[in-house]
């Protein structure tokens, strides 16, 4: 018997390839184990050592009204039940420390409330503040005062009452409660004053006929001018009374302006309250704010008449106000829900527009690169072509294959849109314009983008088609694989910022390019490109568009879809370009920070917030242009090339970059940090930009534009 030469050679090649594959797998496993051991060693070194202060933790670092703030000690230092105060050692330069009452709920934990009193105290310091402050807890135990302080060398960076949707909703809730509740019901307007609450206005009966008979001089025209009102003269009106009735400010009170004036006294006026009264107490309790007075009307217990002590002309008086009959307030949770729904609507409406404009932009760029005519018919220079295409797809028939799973088939494209839409909830477009500044914002982004994987697999499997199923399986292998290096590349940025909050990450960077995280050190510079390429693979963009392979899979996972549901998949892909640019701009390119402008100055100015939004938008569009450029330049990878790139290169490199970033933070002295930033910026930013510009100039000097003569 003789051995077949061709078959023997093929077997030897197969065994050789198998041994090489096993060898590379063992090396990859060994590299992963070494990386894990190094990571554990670095984390142990960074977290080791005894605590150097009594106060070790303070959270949350972003404080909003109604929050419960926790101060944690290094051991069992506190006495439960003892009088306790918490002091911010520094709120603002030159200001005295701010002390708030707290309570010890455990031997190692103290709580205090971020209530209206604390918000008013911060407002007196200038409103929204981001400060680095020490924390001191003071307790009185058996007549002796004990103090527990945080480390002076490592102050807490606290964001106090930021501009947020929560703050807007809280203000709307306060206004709605006042408008629908106590003050409208009483017909009373008060404001805080020294010694109590000053009555600014009281709803009293308005005599329409008597008003005109008194002030409307002949010829009678149903109008009272400032001269006829005899402002400031005996028997005339005061300036305040005239301004209150002159709604349009034209110095003339017309009959239509006083139609809605009350025809009877309000409850407060009927009880005897008048303008200028100073409310000093309610049921014997001294009044310092309108909130305290409003709180006495809540609940059903107590007396039905509240005794209100006032000062009128320097003399004390007591007036009885009814407690019963107050209208029900609008629930705060309902106002919060409406605000969230309004914010979601504002975010959802521009999403299709963003996708449509990117579609037209990509078609124009590809036409320019290929020397042909792009969209130029619908709208100004063709920029409304996306609207015509969208309407056409909506009007097409929606088909569901008979053998498909109808529920999963119909839900799949909407799940993809939801996953992409949720990312916008935590993207900080400006310091003010962010729906929810979550303390786990980065983790939230990585989590919700995974819904795209579920959507594609669900759509491919539920279609009951071989082509769609293969496209879905390719997606499972591709997107899940590239999520790993993308996530690990972003963990280094979280380590640099010390937070997972996207707003905090932007605030940790500067406006100047050398202060961006991409140029913070060589490891983050490489991590940017690891994330960028991995994000392209997750978004199924060329050269990683294997799940949508028209040549071998007809169209891939979306083969069986039609009409509006089909349009959602490419819409998600194009909007994802904007998301990739926004995430990269937030984490690596400084976000909305403006060069040369401090964080406090930008936070205090609405115009600077708008300028920051434009700066951030420019960064996003630049990244989107590069992504489009790559699509129309590079060919598609093979499946094996794509998977080898991820598992053999990107994953080990991303772990090495993460460990390198941690070691860099730990070992680099502060005086060398700025030097490393400048060098990384010059080598990684300025030098490639200079080479690129010179190359473009060289190509343009050798380029000769060819124009065809239409007459030939």
Secondary structure as a PSIPRED ss2 file (coil, helix, strand):
# PSIPRED VFORMAT (PSIPRED V4.0)

   1 X C   1.000  0.000  0.000
   2 X C   1.000  0.000  0.000
   3 X C   1.000  0.000  0.000
   4 X C   1.000  0.000  0.000
   5 X H   0.000  1.000  0.000
   6 X H   0.000  1.000  0.000
   7 X H   0.000  1.000  0.000
   8 X H   0.000  1.000  0.000
   9 X H   0.000  1.000  0.000
  10 X H   0.000  1.000  0.000
  11 X H   0.000  1.000  0.000
  12 X H   0.000  1.000  0.000
  13 X H   0.000  1.000  0.000
  14 X H   0.000  1.000  0.000
  15 X H   0.000  1.000  0.000
  16 X H   0.000  1.000  0.000
  17 X H   0.000  1.000  0.000
  18 X H   0.000  1.000  0.000
  19 X H   0.000  1.000  0.000
  20 X H   0.000  1.000  0.000
  21 X H   0.000  1.000  0.000
  22 X H   0.000  1.000  0.000
  23 X H   0.000  1.000  0.000
  24 X H   0.000  1.000  0.000
  25 X H   0.000  1.000  0.000
  26 X H   0.000  1.000  0.000
  27 X H   0.000  1.000  0.000
  28 X H   0.000  1.000  0.000
  29 X H   0.000  1.000  0.000
  30 X H   0.000  1.000  0.000
  31 X H   0.000  1.000  0.000
  32 X H   0.000  1.000  0.000
  33 X H   0.000  1.000  0.000
  34 X H   0.000  1.000  0.000
  35 X H   0.000  1.000  0.000
  36 X H   0.000  1.000  0.000
  37 X H   0.000  1.000  0.000
  38 X H   0.000  1.000  0.000
  39 X H   0.000  1.000  0.000
  40 X H   0.000  1.000  0.000
  41 X H   0.000  1.000  0.000
  42 X H   0.000  1.000  0.000
  43 X H   0.000  1.000  0.000
  44 X H   0.000  1.000  0.000
  45 X H   0.000  1.000  0.000
  46 X H   0.000  1.000  0.000
  47 X H   0.000  1.000  0.000
  48 X C   1.000  0.000  0.000
  49 X C   1.000  0.000  0.000
  50 X C   1.000  0.000  0.000
  51 X C   1.000  0.000  0.000
  52 X C   1.000  0.000  0.000
  53 X C   1.000  0.000  0.000
  54 X C   1.000  0.000  0.000
  55 X E   0.000  0.000  1.000
  56 X E   0.000  0.000  1.000
  57 X E   0.000  0.000  1.000
  58 X E   0.000  0.000  1.000
  59 X E   0.000  0.000  1.000
  60 X C   1.000  0.000  0.000
  61 X C   1.000  0.000  0.000
  62 X E   0.000  0.000  1.000
  63 X E   0.000  0.000  1.000
  64 X C   1.000  0.000  0.000
  65 X C   1.000  0.000  0.000
  66 X C   1.000  0.000  0.000
  67 X C   1.000  0.000  0.000
  68 X E   0.000  0.000  1.000
  69 X E   0.000  0.000  1.000
  70 X E   0.000  0.000  1.000
  71 X E   0.000  0.000  1.000
  72 X E   0.000  0.000  1.000
  73 X E   0.000  0.000  1.000
  74 X C   1.000  0.000  0.000
  75 X C   1.000  0.000  0.000
  76 X C   1.000  0.000  0.000
  77 X C   1.000  0.000  0.000
  78 X C   1.000  0.000  0.000
  79 X C   1.000  0.000  0.000
  80 X C   1.000  0.000  0.000
  81 X C   1.000  0.000  0.000
  82 X C   1.000  0.000  0.000
  83 X E   0.000  0.000  1.000
  84 X E   0.000  0.000  1.000
  85 X E   0.000  0.000  1.000
  86 X E   0.000  0.000  1.000
  87 X E   0.000  0.000  1.000
  88 X E   0.000  0.000  1.000
  89 X C   1.000  0.000  0.000
  90 X C   1.000  0.000  0.000
  91 X C   1.000  0.000  0.000
  92 X C   1.000  0.000  0.000
  93 X C   1.000  0.000  0.000
  94 X C   1.000  0.000  0.000
  95 X C   1.000  0.000  0.000
  96 X C   1.000  0.000  0.000
  97 X C   1.000  0.000  0.000
  98 X E   0.000  0.000  1.000
  99 X E   0.000  0.000  1.000
 100 X E   0.000  0.000  1.000
 101 X E   0.000  0.000  1.000
 102 X E   0.000  0.000  1.000
 103 X E   0.000  0.000  1.000
 104 X E   0.000  0.000  1.000
 105 X E   0.000  0.000  1.000
 106 X E   0.000  0.000  1.000
 107 X C   1.000  0.000  0.000
 108 X C   1.000  0.000  0.000
 109 X E   0.000  0.000  1.000
 110 X E   0.000  0.000  1.000
 111 X E   0.000  0.000  1.000
 112 X E   0.000  0.000  1.000
 113 X E   0.000  0.000  1.000
 114 X C   1.000  0.000  0.000
 115 X C   1.000  0.000  0.000
 116 X H   0.000  1.000  0.000
 117 X H   0.000  1.000  0.000
 118 X H   0.000  1.000  0.000
 119 X H   0.000  1.000  0.000
 120 X H   0.000  1.000  0.000
 121 X H   0.000  1.000  0.000
 122 X H   0.000  1.000  0.000
 123 X H   0.000  1.000  0.000
 124 X H   0.000  1.000  0.000
 125 X C   1.000  0.000  0.000
 126 X C   1.000  0.000  0.000
 127 X C   1.000  0.000  0.000
 128 X C   1.000  0.000  0.000
 129 X E   0.000  0.000  1.000
 130 X E   0.000  0.000  1.000
 131 X E   0.000  0.000  1.000
 132 X E   0.000  0.000  1.000
 133 X E   0.000  0.000  1.000
 134 X C   1.000  0.000  0.000
 135 X E   0.000  0.000  1.000
 136 X E   0.000  0.000  1.000
 137 X E   0.000  0.000  1.000
 138 X E   0.000  0.000  1.000
 139 X E   0.000  0.000  1.000
 140 X E   0.000  0.000  1.000
 141 X E   0.000  0.000  1.000
 142 X C   1.000  0.000  0.000
 143 X C   1.000  0.000  0.000
 144 X E   0.000  0.000  1.000
 145 X E   0.000  0.000  1.000
 146 X E   0.000  0.000  1.000
 147 X E   0.000  0.000  1.000
 148 X E   0.000  0.000  1.000
 149 X E   0.000  0.000  1.000
 150 X E   0.000  0.000  1.000
 151 X C   1.000  0.000  0.000
 152 X C   1.000  0.000  0.000
 153 X C   1.000  0.000  0.000
 154 X C   1.000  0.000  0.000
 155 X C   1.000  0.000  0.000
 156 X E   0.000  0.000  1.000
 157 X E   0.000  0.000  1.000
 158 X E   0.000  0.000  1.000
 159 X E   0.000  0.000  1.000
 160 X E   0.000  0.000  1.000
 161 X C   1.000  0.000  0.000
 162 X C   1.000  0.000  0.000
 163 X C   1.000  0.000  0.000
 164 X C   1.000  0.000  0.000
 165 X H   0.000  1.000  0.000
 166 X H   0.000  1.000  0.000
 167 X H   0.000  1.000  0.000
 168 X H   0.000  1.000  0.000
 169 X H   0.000  1.000  0.000
 170 X H   0.000  1.000  0.000
 171 X H   0.000  1.000  0.000
 172 X H   0.000  1.000  0.000
 173 X H   0.000  1.000  0.000
 174 X H   0.000  1.000  0.000
 175 X H   0.000  1.000  0.000
 176 X H   0.000  1.000  0.000
 177 X H   0.000  1.000  0.000
 178 X H   0.000  1.000  0.000
 179 X H   0.000  1.000  0.000
 180 X H   0.000  1.000  0.000
 181 X C   1.000  0.000  0.000
 182 X H   0.000  1.000  0.000
 183 X H   0.000  1.000  0.000
 184 X H   0.000  1.000  0.000
 185 X H   0.000  1.000  0.000
 186 X H   0.000  1.000  0.000
 187 X C   1.000  0.000  0.000
 188 X E   0.000  0.000  1.000
 189 X E   0.000  0.000  1.000
 190 X E   0.000  0.000  1.000
 191 X E   0.000  0.000  1.000
 192 X E   0.000  0.000  1.000
 193 X E   0.000  0.000  1.000
 194 X C   1.000  0.000  0.000
 195 X C   1.000  0.000  0.000
 196 X E   0.000  0.000  1.000
 197 X E   0.000  0.000  1.000
 198 X E   0.000  0.000  1.000
 199 X E   0.000  0.000  1.000
 200 X E   0.000  0.000  1.000
 201 X E   0.000  0.000  1.000
 202 X E   0.000  0.000  1.000
 203 X C   1.000  0.000  0.000
 204 X C   1.000  0.000  0.000
 205 X C   1.000  0.000  0.000
 206 X C   1.000  0.000  0.000
 207 X C   1.000  0.000  0.000
 208 X H   0.000  1.000  0.000
 209 X H   0.000  1.000  0.000
 210 X H   0.000  1.000  0.000
 211 X H   0.000  1.000  0.000
 212 X H   0.000  1.000  0.000
 213 X H   0.000  1.000  0.000
 214 X H   0.000  1.000  0.000
 215 X H   0.000  1.000  0.000
 216 X C   1.000  0.000  0.000
 217 X C   1.000  0.000  0.000
 218 X C   1.000  0.000  0.000
 219 X C   1.000  0.000  0.000
 220 X C   1.000  0.000  0.000
 221 X C   1.000  0.000  0.000
 222 X C   1.000  0.000  0.000
 223 X E   0.000  0.000  1.000
 224 X E   0.000  0.000  1.000
 225 X E   0.000  0.000  1.000
 226 X C   1.000  0.000  0.000
 227 X C   1.000  0.000  0.000
 228 X C   1.000  0.000  0.000
 229 X C   1.000  0.000  0.000
 230 X C   1.000  0.000  0.000
 231 X C   1.000  0.000  0.000
 232 X C   1.000  0.000  0.000
 233 X C   1.000  0.000  0.000
 234 X C   1.000  0.000  0.000
 235 X C   1.000  0.000  0.000
 236 X C   1.000  0.000  0.000
 237 X C   1.000  0.000  0.000
 238 X C   1.000  0.000  0.000
 239 X H   0.000  1.000  0.000
 240 X H   0.000  1.000  0.000
 241 X H   0.000  1.000  0.000
 242 X H   0.000  1.000  0.000
 243 X H   0.000  1.000  0.000
 244 X H   0.000  1.000  0.000
 245 X H   0.000  1.000  0.000
 246 X C   1.000  0.000  0.000
 247 X C   1.000  0.000  0.000
 248 X C   1.000  0.000  0.000
 249 X C   1.000  0.000  0.000
 250 X C   1.000  0.000  0.000
 251 X C   1.000  0.000  0.000
 252 X E   0.000  0.000  1.000
 253 X E   0.000  0.000  1.000
 254 X E   0.000  0.000  1.000
 255 X H   0.000  1.000  0.000
 256 X H   0.000  1.000  0.000
 257 X H   0.000  1.000  0.000
 258 X H   0.000  1.000  0.000
 259 X C   1.000  0.000  0.000
 260 X C   1.000  0.000  0.000
 261 X C   1.000  0.000  0.000
 262 X C   1.000  0.000  0.000
 263 X C   1.000  0.000  0.000
 264 X C   1.000  0.000  0.000
 265 X C   1.000  0.000  0.000
 266 X C   1.000  0.000  0.000
 267 X H   0.000  1.000  0.000
 268 X H   0.000  1.000  0.000
 269 X H   0.000  1.000  0.000
 270 X H   0.000  1.000  0.000
 271 X H   0.000  1.000  0.000
 272 X C   1.000  0.000  0.000
 273 X C   1.000  0.000  0.000
 274 X C   1.000  0.000  0.000
 275 X C   1.000  0.000  0.000
 276 X C   1.000  0.000  0.000
 277 X C   1.000  0.000  0.000
 278 X E   0.000  0.000  1.000
 279 X E   0.000  0.000  1.000
 280 X E   0.000  0.000  1.000
 281 X E   0.000  0.000  1.000
 282 X E   0.000  0.000  1.000
 283 X C   1.000  0.000  0.000
 284 X C   1.000  0.000  0.000
 285 X E   0.000  0.000  1.000
 286 X E   0.000  0.000  1.000
 287 X C   1.000  0.000  0.000
 288 X C   1.000  0.000  0.000
 289 X C   1.000  0.000  0.000
 290 X H   0.000  1.000  0.000
 291 X H   0.000  1.000  0.000
 292 X H   0.000  1.000  0.000
 293 X H   0.000  1.000  0.000
 294 X H   0.000  1.000  0.000
 295 X H   0.000  1.000  0.000
 296 X C   1.000  0.000  0.000
 297 X C   1.000  0.000  0.000
 298 X C   1.000  0.000  0.000
 299 X C   1.000  0.000  0.000
 300 X C   1.000  0.000  0.000
 301 X C   1.000  0.000  0.000
 302 X C   1.000  0.000  0.000
 303 X C   1.000  0.000  0.000
 304 X C   1.000  0.000  0.000
 305 X E   0.000  0.000  1.000
 306 X E   0.000  0.000  1.000
 307 X E   0.000  0.000  1.000
 308 X E   0.000  0.000  1.000
 309 X E   0.000  0.000  1.000
 310 X E   0.000  0.000  1.000
 311 X E   0.000  0.000  1.000
 312 X E   0.000  0.000  1.000
 313 X C   1.000  0.000  0.000
 314 X C   1.000  0.000  0.000
 315 X E   0.000  0.000  1.000
 316 X E   0.000  0.000  1.000
 317 X E   0.000  0.000  1.000
 318 X E   0.000  0.000  1.000
 319 X E   0.000  0.000  1.000
 320 X E   0.000  0.000  1.000
 321 X E   0.000  0.000  1.000
 322 X E   0.000  0.000  1.000
 323 X C   1.000  0.000  0.000
 324 X C   1.000  0.000  0.000
 325 X C   1.000  0.000  0.000
 326 X C   1.000  0.000  0.000
 327 X C   1.000  0.000  0.000
 328 X C   1.000  0.000  0.000
 329 X C   1.000  0.000  0.000
 330 X C   1.000  0.000  0.000
 331 X C   1.000  0.000  0.000
 332 X H   0.000  1.000  0.000
 333 X H   0.000  1.000  0.000
 334 X H   0.000  1.000  0.000
 335 X H   0.000  1.000  0.000
 336 X H   0.000  1.000  0.000
 337 X H   0.000  1.000  0.000
 338 X H   0.000  1.000  0.000
 339 X H   0.000  1.000  0.000
 340 X H   0.000  1.000  0.000
 341 X H   0.000  1.000  0.000
 342 X H   0.000  1.000  0.000
 343 X H   0.000  1.000  0.000
 344 X H   0.000  1.000  0.000
 345 X H   0.000  1.000  0.000
 346 X H   0.000  1.000  0.000
 347 X H   0.000  1.000  0.000
 348 X H   0.000  1.000  0.000
 349 X H   0.000  1.000  0.000
 350 X H   0.000  1.000  0.000
 351 X H   0.000  1.000  0.000
 352 X H   0.000  1.000  0.000
 353 X H   0.000  1.000  0.000
 354 X H   0.000  1.000  0.000
 355 X H   0.000  1.000  0.000
 356 X H   0.000  1.000  0.000
 357 X H   0.000  1.000  0.000
 358 X H   0.000  1.000  0.000
 359 X H   0.000  1.000  0.000
 360 X H   0.000  1.000  0.000
 361 X H   0.000  1.000  0.000
 362 X H   0.000  1.000  0.000
 363 X H   0.000  1.000  0.000
 364 X H   0.000  1.000  0.000
 365 X H   0.000  1.000  0.000
 366 X H   0.000  1.000  0.000
 367 X H   0.000  1.000  0.000
 368 X H   0.000  1.000  0.000
 369 X H   0.000  1.000  0.000
 370 X C   1.000  0.000  0.000
 371 X C   1.000  0.000  0.000
 372 X C   1.000  0.000  0.000
 373 X C   1.000  0.000  0.000
 374 X C   1.000  0.000  0.000
 375 X C   1.000  0.000  0.000
 376 X C   1.000  0.000  0.000
 377 X C   1.000  0.000  0.000
 378 X C   1.000  0.000  0.000
 379 X C   1.000  0.000  0.000
 380 X H   0.000  1.000  0.000
 381 X H   0.000  1.000  0.000
 382 X H   0.000  1.000  0.000
 383 X C   1.000  0.000  0.000
 384 X C   1.000  0.000  0.000
 385 X H   0.000  1.000  0.000
 386 X H   0.000  1.000  0.000
 387 X H   0.000  1.000  0.000
 388 X H   0.000  1.000  0.000
 389 X H   0.000  1.000  0.000
 390 X H   0.000  1.000  0.000
 391 X H   0.000  1.000  0.000
 392 X H   0.000  1.000  0.000
 393 X H   0.000  1.000  0.000
 394 X H   0.000  1.000  0.000
 395 X H   0.000  1.000  0.000
 396 X C   1.000  0.000  0.000
 397 X C   1.000  0.000  0.000
 398 X C   1.000  0.000  0.000
 399 X C   1.000  0.000  0.000
 400 X C   1.000  0.000  0.000
 401 X C   1.000  0.000  0.000
 402 X C   1.000  0.000  0.000
 403 X C   1.000  0.000  0.000
 404 X C   1.000  0.000  0.000
 405 X C   1.000  0.000  0.000
 406 X H   0.000  1.000  0.000
 407 X H   0.000  1.000  0.000
 408 X H   0.000  1.000  0.000
 409 X H   0.000  1.000  0.000
 410 X H   0.000  1.000  0.000
 411 X H   0.000  1.000  0.000
 412 X H   0.000  1.000  0.000
 413 X H   0.000  1.000  0.000
 414 X H   0.000  1.000  0.000
 415 X H   0.000  1.000  0.000
 416 X H   0.000  1.000  0.000
 417 X H   0.000  1.000  0.000
 418 X H   0.000  1.000  0.000
 419 X H   0.000  1.000  0.000
 420 X H   0.000  1.000  0.000
 421 X H   0.000  1.000  0.000
 422 X H   0.000  1.000  0.000
 423 X H   0.000  1.000  0.000
 424 X C   1.000  0.000  0.000
 425 X C   1.000  0.000  0.000
 426 X C   1.000  0.000  0.000
 427 X C   1.000  0.000  0.000
 428 X C   1.000  0.000  0.000
 429 X C   1.000  0.000  0.000
 430 X C   1.000  0.000  0.000
 431 X C   1.000  0.000  0.000
 432 X C   1.000  0.000  0.000
 433 X C   1.000  0.000  0.000
 434 X C   1.000  0.000  0.000
 435 X C   1.000  0.000  0.000
 436 X C   1.000  0.000  0.000
 437 X C   1.000  0.000  0.000
 438 X C   1.000  0.000  0.000
 439 X C   1.000  0.000  0.000
 440 X C   1.000  0.000  0.000
 441 X H   0.000  1.000  0.000
 442 X H   0.000  1.000  0.000
 443 X H   0.000  1.000  0.000
 444 X H   0.000  1.000  0.000
 445 X H   0.000  1.000  0.000
 446 X H   0.000  1.000  0.000
 447 X H   0.000  1.000  0.000
 448 X H   0.000  1.000  0.000
 449 X C   1.000  0.000  0.000
 450 X C   1.000  0.000  0.000
 451 X H   0.000  1.000  0.000
 452 X H   0.000  1.000  0.000
 453 X H   0.000  1.000  0.000
 454 X H   0.000  1.000  0.000
 455 X H   0.000  1.000  0.000
 456 X H   0.000  1.000  0.000
 457 X H   0.000  1.000  0.000
 458 X H   0.000  1.000  0.000
 459 X H   0.000  1.000  0.000
 460 X H   0.000  1.000  0.000
 461 X H   0.000  1.000  0.000
 462 X H   0.000  1.000  0.000
 463 X C   1.000  0.000  0.000
 464 X C   1.000  0.000  0.000
 465 X C   1.000  0.000  0.000
 466 X H   0.000  1.000  0.000
 467 X H   0.000  1.000  0.000
 468 X H   0.000  1.000  0.000
 469 X H   0.000  1.000  0.000
 470 X H   0.000  1.000  0.000
 471 X H   0.000  1.000  0.000
 472 X H   0.000  1.000  0.000
 473 X H   0.000  1.000  0.000
 474 X H   0.000  1.000  0.000
 475 X H   0.000  1.000  0.000
 476 X H   0.000  1.000  0.000
 477 X H   0.000  1.000  0.000
 478 X H   0.000  1.000  0.000
 479 X H   0.000  1.000  0.000
 480 X H   0.000  1.000  0.000
 481 X H   0.000  1.000  0.000
 482 X H   0.000  1.000  0.000
 483 X H   0.000  1.000  0.000
 484 X H   0.000  1.000  0.000
 485 X H   0.000  1.000  0.000
 486 X H   0.000  1.000  0.000
 487 X H   0.000  1.000  0.000
 488 X H   0.000  1.000  0.000
 489 X H   0.000  1.000  0.000
 490 X H   0.000  1.000  0.000
 491 X H   0.000  1.000  0.000
 492 X H   0.000  1.000  0.000
 493 X H   0.000  1.000  0.000
 494 X H   0.000  1.000  0.000
 495 X H   0.000  1.000  0.000
 496 X H   0.000  1.000  0.000
 497 X H   0.000  1.000  0.000
 498 X C   1.000  0.000  0.000
 499 X C   1.000  0.000  0.000
 500 X C   1.000  0.000  0.000
 501 X C   1.000  0.000  0.000
 502 X H   0.000  1.000  0.000
 503 X H   0.000  1.000  0.000
 504 X H   0.000  1.000  0.000
 505 X H   0.000  1.000  0.000
 506 X H   0.000  1.000  0.000
 507 X H   0.000  1.000  0.000
 508 X C   1.000  0.000  0.000
 509 X C   1.000  0.000  0.000
 510 X C   1.000  0.000  0.000
 511 X C   1.000  0.000  0.000
 512 X C   1.000  0.000  0.000
 513 X H   0.000  1.000  0.000
 514 X H   0.000  1.000  0.000
 515 X H   0.000  1.000  0.000
 516 X C   1.000  0.000  0.000
 517 X H   0.000  1.000  0.000
 518 X H   0.000  1.000  0.000
 519 X H   0.000  1.000  0.000
 520 X C   1.000  0.000  0.000
 521 X C   1.000  0.000  0.000
 522 X H   0.000  1.000  0.000
 523 X H   0.000  1.000  0.000
 524 X H   0.000  1.000  0.000
 525 X H   0.000  1.000  0.000
 526 X H   0.000  1.000  0.000
 527 X H   0.000  1.000  0.000
 528 X H   0.000  1.000  0.000
 529 X H   0.000  1.000  0.000
 530 X H   0.000  1.000  0.000
 531 X H   0.000  1.000  0.000
 532 X H   0.000  1.000  0.000
 533 X H   0.000  1.000  0.000
 534 X H   0.000  1.000  0.000
 535 X H   0.000  1.000  0.000
 536 X H   0.000  1.000  0.000
 537 X H   0.000  1.000  0.000
 538 X H   0.000  1.000  0.000
 539 X C   1.000  0.000  0.000
 540 X C   1.000  0.000  0.000
 541 X C   1.000  0.000  0.000
 542 X C   1.000  0.000  0.000
 543 X C   1.000  0.000  0.000
 544 X C   1.000  0.000  0.000
 545 X C   1.000  0.000  0.000
 546 X H   0.000  1.000  0.000
 547 X H   0.000  1.000  0.000
 548 X H   0.000  1.000  0.000
 549 X C   1.000  0.000  0.000
 550 X H   0.000  1.000  0.000
 551 X H   0.000  1.000  0.000
 552 X H   0.000  1.000  0.000
 553 X H   0.000  1.000  0.000
 554 X C   1.000  0.000  0.000
 555 X C   1.000  0.000  0.000
 556 X C   1.000  0.000  0.000
 557 X C   1.000  0.000  0.000
 558 X C   1.000  0.000  0.000
 559 X C   1.000  0.000  0.000
 560 X C   1.000  0.000  0.000
 561 X C   1.000  0.000  0.000
 562 X C   1.000  0.000  0.000
 563 X H   0.000  1.000  0.000
 564 X H   0.000  1.000  0.000
 565 X H   0.000  1.000  0.000
 566 X H   0.000  1.000  0.000
 567 X H   0.000  1.000  0.000
 568 X H   0.000  1.000  0.000
 569 X H   0.000  1.000  0.000
 570 X H   0.000  1.000  0.000
 571 X H   0.000  1.000  0.000
 572 X H   0.000  1.000  0.000
 573 X H   0.000  1.000  0.000
 574 X H   0.000  1.000  0.000
 575 X H   0.000  1.000  0.000
 576 X H   0.000  1.000  0.000
 577 X H   0.000  1.000  0.000
 578 X H   0.000  1.000  0.000
 579 X H   0.000  1.000  0.000
 580 X H   0.000  1.000  0.000
 581 X H   0.000  1.000  0.000
 582 X H   0.000  1.000  0.000
 583 X H   0.000  1.000  0.000
 584 X H   0.000  1.000  0.000
 585 X H   0.000  1.000  0.000
 586 X H   0.000  1.000  0.000
 587 X H   0.000  1.000  0.000
 588 X C   1.000  0.000  0.000
 589 X C   1.000  0.000  0.000
 590 X C   1.000  0.000  0.000
 591 X C   1.000  0.000  0.000
 592 X C   1.000  0.000  0.000
 593 X C   1.000  0.000  0.000
 594 X C   1.000  0.000  0.000
 595 X C   1.000  0.000  0.000
 596 X C   1.000  0.000  0.000
 597 X C   1.000  0.000  0.000
 598 X C   1.000  0.000  0.000
 599 X H   0.000  1.000  0.000
 600 X H   0.000  1.000  0.000
 601 X H   0.000  1.000  0.000
 602 X H   0.000  1.000  0.000
 603 X H   0.000  1.000  0.000
 604 X H   0.000  1.000  0.000
 605 X C   1.000  0.000  0.000
 606 X H   0.000  1.000  0.000
 607 X H   0.000  1.000  0.000
 608 X H   0.000  1.000  0.000
 609 X H   0.000  1.000  0.000
 610 X H   0.000  1.000  0.000
 611 X H   0.000  1.000  0.000
 612 X H   0.000  1.000  0.000
 613 X H   0.000  1.000  0.000
 614 X H   0.000  1.000  0.000
 615 X H   0.000  1.000  0.000
 616 X H   0.000  1.000  0.000
 617 X H   0.000  1.000  0.000
 618 X H   0.000  1.000  0.000
 619 X H   0.000  1.000  0.000
 620 X H   0.000  1.000  0.000
 621 X H   0.000  1.000  0.000
 622 X H   0.000  1.000  0.000
 623 X H   0.000  1.000  0.000
 624 X H   0.000  1.000  0.000
 625 X H   0.000  1.000  0.000
 626 X H   0.000  1.000  0.000
 627 X H   0.000  1.000  0.000
 628 X H   0.000  1.000  0.000
 629 X H   0.000  1.000  0.000
 630 X H   0.000  1.000  0.000
 631 X H   0.000  1.000  0.000
 632 X C   1.000  0.000  0.000
 633 X C   1.000  0.000  0.000
 634 X C   1.000  0.000  0.000
 635 X C   1.000  0.000  0.000
 636 X C   1.000  0.000  0.000
 637 X C   1.000  0.000  0.000
 638 X C   1.000  0.000  0.000
 639 X H   0.000  1.000  0.000
 640 X H   0.000  1.000  0.000
 641 X H   0.000  1.000  0.000
 642 X H   0.000  1.000  0.000
 643 X H   0.000  1.000  0.000
 644 X H   0.000  1.000  0.000
 645 X H   0.000  1.000  0.000
 646 X H   0.000  1.000  0.000
 647 X H   0.000  1.000  0.000
 648 X H   0.000  1.000  0.000
 649 X H   0.000  1.000  0.000
 650 X H   0.000  1.000  0.000
 651 X H   0.000  1.000  0.000
 652 X H   0.000  1.000  0.000
 653 X H   0.000  1.000  0.000
 654 X H   0.000  1.000  0.000
 655 X H   0.000  1.000  0.000
 656 X H   0.000  1.000  0.000
 657 X H   0.000  1.000  0.000
 658 X H   0.000  1.000  0.000
 659 X H   0.000  1.000  0.000
 660 X H   0.000  1.000  0.000
 661 X H   0.000  1.000  0.000
 662 X H   0.000  1.000  0.000
 663 X H   0.000  1.000  0.000
 664 X H   0.000  1.000  0.000
 665 X H   0.000  1.000  0.000
 666 X H   0.000  1.000  0.000
 667 X H   0.000  1.000  0.000
 668 X C   1.000  0.000  0.000
 669 X C   1.000  0.000  0.000
 670 X H   0.000  1.000  0.000
 671 X H   0.000  1.000  0.000
 672 X H   0.000  1.000  0.000
 673 X H   0.000  1.000  0.000
 674 X H   0.000  1.000  0.000
 675 X H   0.000  1.000  0.000
 676 X H   0.000  1.000  0.000
 677 X H   0.000  1.000  0.000
 678 X H   0.000  1.000  0.000
 679 X H   0.000  1.000  0.000
 680 X H   0.000  1.000  0.000
 681 X H   0.000  1.000  0.000
 682 X H   0.000  1.000  0.000
 683 X H   0.000  1.000  0.000
 684 X H   0.000  1.000  0.000
 685 X H   0.000  1.000  0.000
 686 X H   0.000  1.000  0.000
 687 X H   0.000  1.000  0.000
 688 X H   0.000  1.000  0.000
 689 X H   0.000  1.000  0.000
 690 X H   0.000  1.000  0.000
 691 X H   0.000  1.000  0.000
 692 X H   0.000  1.000  0.000
 693 X H   0.000  1.000  0.000
 694 X H   0.000  1.000  0.000
 695 X H   0.000  1.000  0.000
 696 X H   0.000  1.000  0.000
 697 X H   0.000  1.000  0.000
 698 X H   0.000  1.000  0.000
 699 X H   0.000  1.000  0.000
 700 X H   0.000  1.000  0.000
 701 X H   0.000  1.000  0.000
 702 X C   1.000  0.000  0.000
 703 X C   1.000  0.000  0.000
 704 X C   1.000  0.000  0.000
 705 X C   1.000  0.000  0.000
 706 X C   1.000  0.000  0.000
 707 X C   1.000  0.000  0.000
 708 X C   1.000  0.000  0.000
 709 X C   1.000  0.000  0.000
 710 X C   1.000  0.000  0.000
 711 X C   1.000  0.000  0.000
 712 X C   1.000  0.000  0.000
